Amino acid sequence: MRKLVYYVGVTLDGRIAGPGGEYDFFPMGDEAQAAAYSAWTNALYPETVPTPARAAFGLTETPNRRFDTVVMGLGTFRPALDAGITSPYGHLRQYVVSSTLKPDTDPAVTVVPGDPLALVRELKREEDAALDIWLCGGGKLAGAVLPEVDELVIKHYPVIAGAGIPVFDGAFDPTVFDVAERTAFPNGVTLTRLTRRAG
């Protein structure tokens, strides 16, 4: 069975965005540091770069390596929609969990108005899928599907937001993950991959 992987950037105080969905305050370092960091993460997870930005990073012809499907909430989808982009990850199967988004927003996007946990379980059972599922955000969706999150890839940025959208926003449900690997970058970002502890 394939995995659900939550790959996301997080502040020191556990926020994935500001109160209004802001994410432009995450520090990337100087130009050289930012370029080196982006090159490393894009080589590892090229499919997480939005389709409209792939050419700028030289990823137009790069095949998906880890994910073939992305699941996100409306808050995560909204910035693309506000910019007139209705299919931000056209190189992936796209699912947006929302009870208010119109189902015909884009033919390449499947709008799921109901139970996200059922959706994730169905996607994980697909036998013909070779790659994993990327949980893109946001916090409420992550909280709802926490029982099915197999792996976390957390990019910790050296900044405190003070308020905003939490990485998980759900019921009290202590869930232990083990650190599988950790990489520190000169721009102060630490990328940690964690796997759900068995049992």
C-alpha positions in Angstrom: 0.0 0.0 0.0 1.3 3.4 -0.9 2.0 6.1 1.7 0.4 9.5 2.6 3.3 11.9 3.1 2.9 15.4 4.6 5.6 17.5 3.0 5.4 21.0 4.3 7.3 24.1 5.5 6.8 25.0 9.2 7.9 27.9 11.5 9.6 27.4 14.8 6.2 27.8 16.5 4.5 25.2 14.3 2.8 27.4 11.7 2.6 26.6 8.0 1.2 30.0 7.1 0.2 33.3 8.7 -3.4 34.1 9.9 -4.3 35.2 6.3 -2.5 32.3 4.6 0.7 34.3 4.2 3.9 32.3 3.5 6.2 34.9 2.0 7.9 35.5 5.4 9.7 32.2 5.5 13.4 33.1 5.3 15.4 31.6 2.5 18.8 33.1 3.2 20.9 35.0 0.7 20.8 34.4 -3.0 23.4 31.6 -3.1 21.9 29.9 0.0 18.4 30.1 -1.4 19.5 28.7 -4.8 21.4 25.8 -3.2 18.5 24.9 -0.9 15.9 25.0 -3.7 18.2 22.9 -6.0 18.5 20.3 -3.3 14.8 20.0 -2.4 13.7 20.3 -6.0 16.0 17.4 -7.0 14.6 15.3 -4.2 10.9 16.2 -4.6 10.6 17.8 -8.1 6.8 17.2 -8.3 6.2 19.6 -5.4 7.1 22.5 -7.6 3.9 24.0 -9.1 3.5 23.3 -12.8 3.7 27.1 -13.8 7.1 27.4 -12.0 8.7 24.2 -13.3 10.3 25.7 -16.4 12.0 28.4 -14.3 13.6 25.6 -12.2 14.5 23.5 -15.2 12.0 20.8 -14.2 9.7 20.8 -17.3 10.7 17.3 -18.4 11.6 15.9 -15.0 9.5 12.9 -14.1 7.7 12.5 -10.8 10.0 10.7 -8.4 8.0 10.4 -5.1 4.4 11.4 -5.7 1.8 11.0 -8.4 -1.1 12.5 -6.4 -1.6 15.6 -4.3 -4.3 16.3 -1.7 -4.9 19.8 -0.4 -7.5 21.9 1.4 -9.1 25.0 -0.1 -6.8 27.3 1.9 -3.8 25.7 0.2 -5.5 25.8 -3.2 -6.7 29.4 -2.8 -3.5 31.3 -3.6 -3.3 29.6 -7.0 -6.9 30.2 -7.7 -6.6 33.9 -6.8 -3.8 34.1 -9.3 -6.0 32.7 -12.0 -4.4 29.2 -11.9 -7.0 26.5 -11.6 -4.7 23.6 -12.0 -1.5 24.3 -10.0 -0.1 20.8 -10.1 -1.1 19.6 -13.5 1.6 17.0 -13.6 -0.1 15.3 -10.6 -3.6 13.9 -9.9 -5.1 16.8 -7.9 -7.7 16.5 -5.1 -9.1 19.6 -3.3 -11.1 18.9 -0.1 -13.7 21.6 0.1 -17.5 21.9 0.7 -17.7 25.3 -1.0 -15.4 25.0 -4.1 -17.4 24.5 -7.4 -16.8 20.9 -8.7 -16.2 22.2 -12.2 -13.4 24.6 -11.2 -11.0 22.7 -13.5 -11.3 19.3 -15.3 -7.9 18.3 -13.9 -8.9 19.0 -10.3 -11.2 16.7 -8.4 -13.2 18.5 -5.7 -14.0 16.4 -2.7 -16.8 17.9 -0.5 -17.0 15.0 1.9 -14.9 12.9 4.2 -11.2 13.4 3.5 -10.2 10.4 5.6 -12.3 8.2 3.3 -10.7 9.8 0.3 -7.2 9.2 1.5 -7.9 5.6 2.4 -9.3 5.0 -1.1 -6.3 6.5 -2.7 -3.9 4.5 -0.6 -5.6 1.3 -1.7 -5.1 1.9 -5.4 -3.2 -1.1 -6.6 -2.1 0.4 -9.9 -0.4 3.5 -8.4 3.4 3.3 -8.3 4.1 6.5 -6.3 2.9 8.0 -3.0 0.4 10.7 -2.1 1.5 14.2 -1.2 -0.5 15.9 1.5 0.1 19.5 0.6 -1.9 21.1 3.4 -3.5 22.8 5.2 -3.6 22.3 9.0 -7.3 21.3 9.3 -7.0 18.8 6.5 -3.8 17.4 8.1 -5.6 17.1 11.4 -8.5 15.2 9.8 -6.3 12.7 8.0 -3.7 12.2 10.8 -4.6 8.6 11.3 -3.5 7.9 7.7 -0.3 10.0 7.6 2.6 7.6 7.2 5.5 10.0 6.8 6.3 13.6 7.5 8.8 15.7 5.6 9.1 18.9 7.6 11.1 21.9 6.5 11.7 23.9 9.7 12.4 27.5 9.0 14.2 29.7 11.6 11.3 32.1 12.1 8.5 32.5 14.6 5.1 33.5 13.2 3.4 34.3 16.4 0.0 33.3 15.0 -1.3 31.5 12.0 -2.3 28.1 10.6 -1.0 25.2 12.7 0.8 22.3 11.0 -2.0 20.1 12.5 -5.3 21.5 13.5 -7.4 18.7 15.0 -8.4 16.8 18.1 -5.9 15.9 20.8 -4.4 12.7 19.4 -0.7 12.0 20.4 0.9 10.2 17.5 4.6 9.3 17.6 6.9 9.5 14.6 10.5 8.5 14.4 13.3 10.6 12.8 14.5 8.8 9.7 16.9 11.5 8.5 17.7 15.1 9.0 19.6 17.6 6.8 20.6 21.1 7.9 21.2 23.9 5.3 23.4 27.0 5.5 20.2 29.2 5.3 19.1 27.9 8.7 16.4 25.5 7.3 16.4 22.0 8.7 14.6 19.3 6.6 13.5 16.3 8.7 11.9 13.1 7.4 9.9 11.1 10.0 8.1 7.9 9.8 5.1 6.7 11.8 6.1 4.5 14.7 4.6 1.0 14.3 2.3 -0.2 16.9 
